[in-house]
Amino acid sequence: MDSDSLLARITDYANRPNPYPLYAELREAGPVVRQADGSYLIGTYHEIAALLHDPRMSADPRTRGEKTRTPPFLRLDDPEHHRLRTLAMRPFGPPHSPGRVDAMRGEIARLTKELMEPFQAGRQIDIVDDFAYPLPVTVICRLLGVPREDESLFQAWTEALVAMADIGPEEDTTERDQAGDQARIEMGRYLVHLAEQRRGHPSDDMLSAFVNEPDPALRLTEEELAETTMLLFIAGHETTVNLITNGVLTLLRQPEYLDHLRSDPDLLPRAVEELLRYEPPVHMRERIPLADIDVAGTTIPKGATVVLVLASGNRDPRRFHEPDRFDPTRPDSEHLGFGSGIHLCYGAPLARLEAQAALGALIPHLGTARLVQDPPPYRQNAMLRGPRHLPVHL
């Protein structure tokens, strides 16, 4: 098959269960592979890492002249990105000291135990619906200060927003984008309204911290508050759902490592890092060159669409020994699972904490569990790849 159709094949839903052979084809075709639509794919580790740290690569779609609302800071460049990210991180606590995320450890353990109470031998459960989705959503709602009775509002909103942010060949996305824009308006309006109720009446949550910031120079505007809290919500649970679900699927497919982790629980943090390399929750990121850039002898023109295939870089044999083998004892796991550089995933610390707690609680119950369907049904999204359901018989 032609390499100029790789993006179309990677994003084809038929290849969602196993895109890794296509990633190998991408790496073999060269560090830089031009597509028929004029975009460029990059799937080799060292080239991806270099570009993620290159200030000439923009994350902002407006650099191409697109007319859009101000994006969340994940899609902005410095210095504006740095300003907003710094303000958004303030409520987490001072750098290098225990903050709100660390303080959630006990709450996460309690929620994990609560979600697992119905898990009994002989039952069939859905790892996604019964565990991997409700855990991080409940945690991020507690951090933000969203009332428990309103948690159900967010599923449709986040699904529409994530769908709008997916990567794929140019096609008619009008209906998808309209649904995403409507979700953005409704979710942003809800979060701003909830935050305003805390102005002057703070409680111990992040919305209160944002609207009761004592320094006027450090306060977010209403639009910045909406975009930042929406990003925090999505970054705080979308990656975690995939990370937990992909982790369970990987361990059930390779029970010898399940036994290893059961006998040596201290290995779990390394196992989570290996999962972030082997089956990452984020597979691709899009960038736009601000000038013509030479990458491995290929000139990528200013304004082109560049798709950095992070999951392919994580399996690059020039960087990792036996990259297609899952090994929770791997000593070198400097992966691209959360990206790298200034746009390193905002929700990464929370995702790691929740994944370790979730898998640590699940592993003792998975010894005799079996997959009901393999491969399971996957979500449509090619960028944030993970099973939509993962039925397991305990």
N, C-alpha and C positions, 0 to 999 in steps of 0.2 A: 504494500500500500504506500501511497505518497506521503512524505513527511509534511507536506503543506496542508494536510487534512487532519493533523494530529489533534488540534484543539477541538475540532468537531467530534472526533472519536472519543477523546477524553471526557468531554461533557455529555456525550450520548448516554442516556440513562441505562442502556443495555450493558454498559461497561462500569456502572457504579459499584457492583460487588467486588470487582478486581481490576482497578486501573493500572496496576503495577507493571504488567507487560508493556503497556503503552508508554509508561514512564521510562522503561528500559530502552524502548525504541527511540524515544526522544533523546536520551543521553547518547545513544549510538549515532544519531543523525548529526550531532554536533552540539557544542555548548549553546549555540544560538540557531534557532530554526525559524525561518520566516514562514508565515502562514498565507494562504491564498487571499485572505481578507486584509493583508498588510500588517497584521500584528506579528509579534515576535515571542516565541516561547524559549524559556531558559530553564533547563532541568538539571544542571550540574552544580554540586554543592559550592565550590569555591567561587564560581561566577555569581551565584545567587547571593552568597554572603557579602561579597564585595559590593554588589549593587544595592543591597539593603542598607549599606553604610555610606553610599555615595550621595552627597548633597545635590548632585545634578539630576537625581531621579526623584520626581515629584509624586506624591500620593494624591494631590489635589486635582480633581477632574476639571476644574475651571482653568487650569493652565493650558487646556486645549481649546479654550473659548466656549466651553459648554455653559449655558445659562442655567444655573441651579441655585438653590438656597445655599447659604453657608453650610458646608459639610460639618459633621462632628470632627473633633480634633484628630481622630484616627486617620482622617483623609485630608489633613492640613499639613503644611510644611512649616519648618521653623522660620521666623521666631514665633509666629502665632500658635503653632502646635505646642511649643515649649511652654508658652504662657498658660494656655488652657489646661494642658496636662498637669502642670504644676499646681494650678488652682484646684483641679479635680482631685488630686492626690492629697491635698491638705487634710480633709476630714478623716483620712486613713490613719493619721498620726505622723509624728516627726520621722524622718528617715532613720533607719537603723535602730528603731525602738519598737517595742510591742504596740500594735495599733488595733484598729477595729477588727481586722481580719483574724489576727492571732487571738483576740478576745472571743471570737466565735467558735473556737475549738470545742469547748464544752457543749455549746448549742448544736454544733454539727454532729457531735457524737450522740447527743440525745435524739436529734431528728432521725439519724441513721437507724438507731435502735427502734424508734417508733415505727418507721416505715417497714422494718423487717419483721415486726410482730406477726403479720399474717402469713409469713413464709413458713410453711409447714411441709414436711415430707409428703409426697404424693400429689402435691398441688402443681398446677401449671401457672407460671407468672410471666408477665411481660417486663423484662428488665427496664425498658424505656418508660412505659406508662406507670409502672408500679414503684419505680425506684430512681432511675437515672434522671428523669425529668423533674419530679416533685422535689427532690432534695435540693438542687442548686436554686430552683425558683423560690422555694421557701426561704433559703438562706439570703438571697439577694433582696427579697422583699423585706426581711427583717432588718438588713443593713440599711436599706433606704428608708424604711418606716412605712411601708405599704401595709394597710390593714389586711389581715388574713382573708377576710371575706371578699376582698377585691383581687386576690391573686389570679383567679380564673380569667380575669379580663385580659391578661397579658399574652396568653398563648397565641391567639389569632393575630394580635398586633405584631409580636416578634416574628411569627412565621412570615407575615407579609413583608416586613422590613428586611429579613434575611433573604427572602426570595428576590427582592429587588436588587440586592447587593451581589447576587451570584455572578459568576464569570462564564462566558460562553460566546460562541460566534454571534455576530450581529444578526438580529432577527426582529420581528415585530413583538416588542415587549410592552406595548401600550397598556394593555389590561393589567399586566403584572405591576407596572410602574404606578398606575393610577391607584391600585389597591395599596401599594407601599406608601405612596404619598398620603393617602387617607389615614392609614394606620399611624404614620408619623405625626400627623396633625392631632389625632385623637389621643394617642399615647402621651405626646408632649404636653397637650392641654391638661390632661389628667394629672401628670406629675407636677407641673407648675402650680396647679390649683392646690394639690395636696401640700406642696412646699409652702405656699402662701399662708396656709392655715397654721403653720408652725412659726411664722414670723412674729417675733416678740413673745412666743410661747414655746420655747425650744424643748425638745425631748432628745433622748440619746440615740439619734439616727442621723444619717447623712444628709437627708433633705433639710433637717433643722440646721445642721452645720453650714450648709450652703447659704441659706437665706438669712442666717443670723451672724454671718461673718462681720466682725467688728470693724475691720479696715475697709473703708469704701473703695479703695484702690484694688482690693482683692475680691470684690464681689462679682459674681457672674451676672450678665444681663439676662433678661427673661429668655431670649432665644438661646443663649449659651447654656442656661440652666436646663432648658428642655433637651437640647442636643446632648449635653454631658450626661444627664441622668438616664436618657434612653440608651446611650452607648454603654454606660455602666451596667444597666440591666442586661443588655444583650451579651456584653463581654463577660458578665458575671455568671451566665448560665449556659449559653449556647455551646461554648467550647467544652464545658464540663460534661454536658449530656453525652456528647460524642466520645469524650475521653473515657468515661466510665463504661459506656456501652461497648466501645471497641475493645476495652480492656477485658471485659467479661467474655466477649466473643473470642478474643485471642487465647485466653487461658483455657476456655472449654475446648478449643481446637487443639491445644497442646497441654494435656493434663499433667505431663511430667513437670512442667514449670509451676503448675497449680500446686502440686505436692511439694515442690521446692519452697514455694512461698509460705505454704502452710507450716512447714517445719522450721522456717527461718523468717519470721515476720519482720525482722529488722532490715530485710532486703527490699521491703516494699517501696521506699522512696526511690531507689535505683530502678526498680521495675516500672514505676510510673514514668520516669525519664526515658526508659527504653520504649515504653508504649508511645510516648510523644514522638519518638523517632520512627518507630516501626509502623504504627497506625495513628498518625497525628489527626487531631480534630480539624485543623485548618490545612487545606491542600494547596491553595494558590493565593497569590496576592498580585494586584495589578499596579503598575507604575507607568509614569510618563516622563521621558527624557526632556530636560529643559534645554538641552543642546545636543548636537550630534555626539554620540558616544561610541567609542570602539570597545567591543567586547570580544575577546579571543579572535581578533582579526576581522570581525564583522562590524560594519558601521551601522548603528541603529539611529535613524534620523530623529531629530527633534520632533516632539509631538506624537510619536508613534505609541501604540499600545504595547506594553511589555508585560507578559504574564510570567511571573516567577513561580515555578512549580515547586513549592517547598517540599512536598511529599516525595518528589523525585530526587531532590537533593539529599534527602534523608536516607535514600537507598543507593547513593552514589558509591560504587566500589572503589573509586579513587580516594574516598574519604573514610569509609567504614569497612572493616574486615567482615566478610560474609554478611553483607547488608540485608539480604532477604531472610536472615535467620533472626527470630526473636530470642534475645538472650538477656534476661533480667540481671545477670552478673556482669554484663558488658562494662568494662572500666571507662570507656570513652563514649559518652553520649551527648556530645555538644551538638544537639539537634537544631532543626529549624522549625520545630513544632509550633512555637509561638512567634515565629518570625525572628527578627534581630534588628539591631540599630535603634533609632529613636522611636520607631513605631512598634517596639516589642509589645506583645499583647497586654493590654491594660488589665485584663482579668486573670493573668497567669498565676499570681500567688494564691488567689482564691481557688482557682481550678486545681492546682496541685494539692492544696490542703483537703479539698472535698474529695478528690480522686483517691488520695491515700486513705482517708477515713472510710469511704464507700467500699473500696476494694478490700480493705482490711476487715471490714465487717462481713462482706459477702463471701470471701474465700473459704471460711470454714464450712459454709453451706453448699459449696459447689462441687465437693468431692465426688458425689454420685449423681450430680445433675447432668442432664443431656440437652442438647439443642433440639428443639422441635422442628426447626427449619434451617437449613444451611445450604446456600447463603440465605440470610434473612432478607426481608424487604427493606430497601434503602430509601432514604429521603431523596427528593429530587435534586437538592443542592449539590453541585460538584465541588464548590469551594469549601463549604463546611460539611464534610462527608461523614456520614454515620448511618447506622440502621434506624429506620423509622419505628420498627418493632423488633424485639428480640425475645421470642417466646422460649421459655426454658422450663423443662419438667424437673422438679426437685425430687 
